[in-house]
Amino acid sequence: MTTSRPSTTDKRRAFRQLHHSGCFVLPNPWDLGSALYLQHLGFKALASTSSGFAWSRGAADNAVSLEQMLVHLRELAQATELPVNADFEGGFAVAPEQVAHNVGRCIETGVAGLSIEDSTGNPAEPLLPLELATARIAAARAAIDRLGGEVLLVGRAENFIAGRPELDDAIRRLRAYAAAGADCLYAPGLRTREQITAVVQAVAPKPVNVLVGSASELTVAELAALGVRRISVGGALARMAWAGFMKASRELLQSGSFTAFADAASGAELNKLFHGPQ
């Protein structure tokens, strides 16, 4: 007996349900194979990674085009039975009306959620003015209400990874984004229990996403105890894959040896995972 694949509506509803209580891990695949493997392991939802995808295209983070990103998101959403949250960078526009237009196109890919950042890429002025940043979230909210039904909107305050690590300002921004219609709040770069607790309490009862992109003493259980609703890892899994590839490649060139291949995944296991010949 075969079971039908969940519809886009099913996945969006399941994704929203995950945000109602508890804490879940939202790992970040960078291509179809990594997405299918994470699904195989039993994760409940996935999130794209702009950096991991960009590196797979031979580009730096934030250097892929809107069209490339939309193709990638559609592939992820169609390939997996899990809800996919889109790392939609800054909406690929500055003006709120253009952000709304692009969010509409993102919704059409079948994603279950999407995030909008407030960074500028300009080290001198790394964050958008709060009024403009909030208007962009409100525009994204309007686009979702008009076109996407249950797509979940994540408002991101980039203070801690954009060179303005000011907790009070990050909280002020997250509160404004919540008021403008963000369903979930996210300030990547928070590291201490005190910072995380302050953000969780400041935006309650809205759910909070915490990024763990490097080795951390905090565990999933400890983050859950702090009130964190979801945990993502950004480009960390992609960087782990790159680390193995880079190590083995350097060994080939520099010493002409092959010892790094001892850690290689089994080809038979990969073929079985992807339903190919054994």
C-alpha positions as CSV (number, residue, x, y, z in Angstrom):
1,M,0.0,0.0,0.0
2,T,1.4,3.4,-1.0
3,T,0.8,6.6,0.9
4,S,0.3,9.9,-0.8
5,R,2.9,12.6,-0.5
6,P,1.8,15.5,1.7
7,S,0.5,18.5,-0.2
8,T,2.0,22.0,0.1
9,T,-0.9,22.9,2.4
10,D,-0.3,19.9,4.5
11,K,3.4,20.8,4.9
12,R,2.6,24.4,5.8
13,R,0.1,23.4,8.4
14,A,2.5,20.9,9.9
15,F,5.2,23.5,10.0
16,R,3.0,26.0,11.9
17,Q,2.0,23.2,14.3
18,L,5.7,22.7,15.2
19,H,5.9,26.3,16.4
20,H,3.0,25.9,18.8
21,S,4.9,24.2,21.6
22,G,8.1,22.4,22.4
23,C,11.5,22.7,20.6
24,F,12.6,21.2,17.3
25,V,15.8,21.2,15.3
26,L,15.6,22.7,11.8
27,P,18.8,21.5,9.9
28,N,19.9,23.3,6.8
29,P,20.6,21.2,3.6
30,W,22.3,22.9,0.7
31,D,21.2,20.6,-2.1
32,L,18.7,17.9,-2.9
33,G,20.9,15.0,-1.7
34,S,21.6,16.6,1.7
35,A,17.8,17.4,2.0
36,L,16.8,13.8,1.3
37,Y,19.4,12.5,3.8
38,L,18.1,14.8,6.5
39,Q,14.6,13.6,5.8
40,H,15.8,10.0,5.9
41,L,17.2,10.6,9.4
42,G,13.8,11.7,10.7
43,F,14.0,15.4,11.1
44,K,10.5,17.1,11.1
45,A,11.4,20.1,8.9
46,L,14.2,21.7,7.0
47,A,15.6,25.1,6.3
48,S,17.6,26.3,3.3
49,T,20.9,28.0,3.8
50,S,21.9,30.9,1.6
51,S,25.6,30.4,2.3
52,G,25.6,26.6,1.7
53,F,23.7,27.0,-1.6
54,A,25.9,29.8,-2.8
55,W,29.1,27.8,-2.1
56,S,27.6,24.9,-4.1
57,R,27.2,27.3,-7.0
58,G,30.8,28.6,-6.7
59,A,29.6,31.9,-5.2
60,A,29.9,33.8,-1.9
61,D,27.0,34.1,0.4
62,N,24.5,36.7,-0.7
63,A,25.9,36.6,-4.3
64,V,23.3,34.3,-6.0
65,S,20.5,35.8,-8.0
66,L,16.8,35.8,-7.1
67,E,16.2,33.5,-10.1
68,Q,18.8,31.0,-8.9
69,M,17.4,31.1,-5.4
70,L,13.8,30.5,-6.6
71,V,14.9,27.5,-8.6
72,H,16.8,26.1,-5.6
73,L,13.9,26.6,-3.2
74,R,11.4,25.0,-5.6
75,E,13.7,22.0,-6.0
76,L,14.0,21.6,-2.2
77,A,10.2,22.0,-1.6
78,Q,9.3,19.5,-4.3
79,A,12.0,16.9,-3.5
80,T,11.2,16.4,0.2
81,E,8.1,15.5,2.0
82,L,9.1,17.9,4.9
83,P,8.2,21.5,5.3
84,V,11.0,23.8,4.1
85,N,11.8,27.2,5.6
86,A,13.4,29.5,3.0
87,D,16.5,31.6,3.9
88,F,15.3,34.4,1.6
89,E,18.1,36.7,2.6
90,G,16.8,40.3,2.5
91,G,14.0,39.6,0.1
92,F,16.4,40.4,-2.9
93,A,15.2,44.0,-2.7
94,V,15.2,47.1,-0.5
95,A,11.9,48.8,-1.2
96,P,9.0,47.2,0.7
97,E,6.8,46.9,-2.4
98,Q,9.6,45.0,-4.3
99,V,10.1,42.7,-1.2
100,A,6.4,41.9,-1.3
101,H,6.6,41.0,-5.0
102,N,9.6,38.7,-4.4
103,V,8.0,37.1,-1.4
104,G,5.0,36.3,-3.6
105,R,7.4,34.5,-6.0
106,C,9.0,32.7,-3.1
107,I,5.6,31.5,-1.9
108,E,5.0,30.0,-5.3
109,T,7.9,27.6,-4.9
110,G,6.0,25.7,-2.2
111,V,8.0,26.6,0.9
112,A,6.3,26.5,4.2
113,G,8.1,29.5,5.7
114,L,10.5,32.3,4.8
115,S,12.8,34.8,6.6
116,I,13.6,38.4,5.8
117,E,16.8,40.0,7.0
118,D,17.5,43.6,7.9
119,S,21.2,43.8,7.0
120,T,22.5,46.0,4.2
121,G,25.9,44.5,3.3
122,N,27.5,48.0,4.0
123,P,30.0,47.8,6.9
124,A,29.5,51.5,7.6
125,E,25.7,51.2,7.9
126,P,25.2,47.4,8.4
127,L,21.5,47.6,9.3
128,L,18.5,49.1,7.6
129,P,16.8,51.9,9.5
130,L,14.2,50.4,11.8
131,E,11.3,52.1,10.1
132,L,12.2,50.8,6.7
133,A,13.1,47.3,8.0
134,T,9.7,47.1,9.7
135,A,7.9,48.3,6.6
136,R,9.6,45.4,4.7
137,I,8.3,42.9,7.2
138,A,4.8,44.4,7.0
139,A,5.0,44.1,3.2
140,A,6.1,40.5,3.4
141,R,3.2,39.8,5.8
142,A,0.7,41.4,3.4
143,A,2.0,39.3,0.5
144,I,1.7,36.1,2.5
145,D,-1.8,37.0,3.7
146,R,-2.8,37.7,0.0
147,L,-1.1,34.7,-1.6
148,G,0.4,32.2,0.8
149,G,-2.2,31.4,3.5
150,E,-0.3,29.6,6.1
151,V,3.3,30.4,5.1
152,L,5.2,31.3,8.2
153,L,7.1,34.6,8.3
154,V,10.4,34.9,10.2
155,G,11.7,38.4,11.1
156,R,15.5,38.5,11.5
157,A,17.6,41.1,13.4
158,E,21.1,40.7,12.0
159,N,22.9,42.8,14.7
160,F,25.2,40.1,16.0
161,I,26.4,38.9,12.6
162,A,26.5,42.3,10.9
163,G,28.8,44.2,13.2
164,R,26.3,45.8,15.6
165,P,26.1,43.3,18.5
166,E,23.7,45.4,20.6
167,L,21.2,43.3,22.4
168,D,18.8,46.1,23.2
169,D,18.6,47.2,19.6
170,A,18.1,43.6,18.4
171,I,15.2,43.2,20.8
172,R,13.7,46.6,19.7
173,R,13.9,45.4,16.1
174,L,12.4,41.9,16.9
175,R,9.5,43.5,18.8
176,A,8.8,45.8,15.9
177,Y,8.9,42.9,13.4
178,A,6.5,40.9,15.6
179,A,4.1,43.9,15.7
180,A,4.4,44.1,11.9
181,G,3.3,40.5,11.4
182,A,6.3,38.2,11.8
183,D,5.3,34.8,13.2
184,C,8.7,33.8,14.5
185,L,11.7,35.9,15.6
186,Y,15.4,35.3,14.9
187,A,18.6,37.1,15.9
188,P,21.4,35.0,14.6
189,G,24.6,35.2,16.6
190,L,23.2,35.0,20.1
191,R,25.6,32.9,22.1
192,T,25.0,33.2,25.9
193,R,22.1,31.9,27.9
194,E,21.5,35.4,29.1
195,Q,21.2,36.8,25.6
196,I,18.9,34.0,24.5
197,T,16.7,34.3,27.5
198,A,16.4,38.0,27.1
199,V,15.2,37.6,23.5
200,V,12.7,34.8,24.3
201,Q,11.2,36.8,27.1
202,A,11.1,40.0,25.1
203,V,9.0,38.6,22.2
204,A,6.9,36.1,24.1
205,P,4.6,34.4,23.2
206,K,6.1,34.5,19.7
207,P,8.5,31.6,19.0
208,V,12.2,32.3,18.7
209,N,14.7,30.6,16.4
210,V,18.3,30.3,17.7
211,L,21.2,29.6,15.4
212,V,23.9,27.2,16.5
213,G,26.5,27.4,13.7
214,S,29.6,26.4,15.6
215,A,30.7,24.2,18.4
216,S,28.6,25.1,21.5
217,E,28.3,23.9,25.1
218,L,24.6,24.4,24.8
219,T,22.5,21.3,23.9
220,V,19.1,21.0,22.3
221,A,17.6,20.2,25.7
222,E,19.2,23.2,27.4
223,L,18.0,25.6,24.6
224,A,14.5,24.1,25.0
225,A,14.7,24.8,28.7
226,L,15.5,28.4,27.9
227,G,12.2,28.6,25.9
228,V,13.7,28.4,22.4
229,R,11.2,27.0,20.0
230,R,13.4,26.0,17.1
231,I,17.1,25.6,16.4
232,S,18.8,26.0,13.0
233,V,22.4,25.5,12.0
234,G,22.9,27.8,9.0
235,G,25.8,26.8,6.8
236,A,27.4,24.6,9.4
237,L,26.5,21.2,7.8
238,A,27.7,22.5,4.4
239,R,30.9,23.7,6.0
240,M,31.4,20.3,7.6
241,A,31.0,18.7,4.1
242,W,33.4,21.2,2.6
243,A,35.9,20.5,5.4
244,G,36.1,16.8,4.5
245,F,36.4,17.6,0.8
246,M,39.1,20.2,1.4
247,K,41.1,18.0,3.7
248,A,41.1,15.1,1.2
249,S,41.9,17.3,-1.8
250,R,44.8,19.0,0.0
251,E,46.2,15.6,0.9
252,L,46.1,14.4,-2.7
253,L,47.9,17.5,-3.9
254,Q,50.4,18.0,-1.1
255,S,51.4,14.5,-0.1
256,G,50.0,12.3,-2.8
257,S,48.3,10.1,-0.3
258,F,44.8,8.9,0.2
259,T,44.3,8.3,3.9
260,A,41.5,10.9,4.2
261,F,39.3,8.6,2.1
262,A,39.1,6.3,5.2
263,D,36.3,8.6,6.4
264,A,34.4,8.5,3.2
265,A,30.7,7.6,3.2
266,S,29.8,4.2,1.7
267,G,28.8,4.4,-1.9
268,A,26.4,1.4,-1.4
269,E,24.7,3.3,1.5
270,L,24.3,6.4,-0.6
271,N,22.9,4.4,-3.6
272,K,20.5,2.7,-1.2
273,L,19.4,6.0,0.2
274,F,18.7,7.4,-3.2
275,H,17.2,4.2,-4.5
276,G,19.9,3.5,-7.1
277,P,21.7,0.2,-7.9
278,Q,23.5,-1.5,-5.0
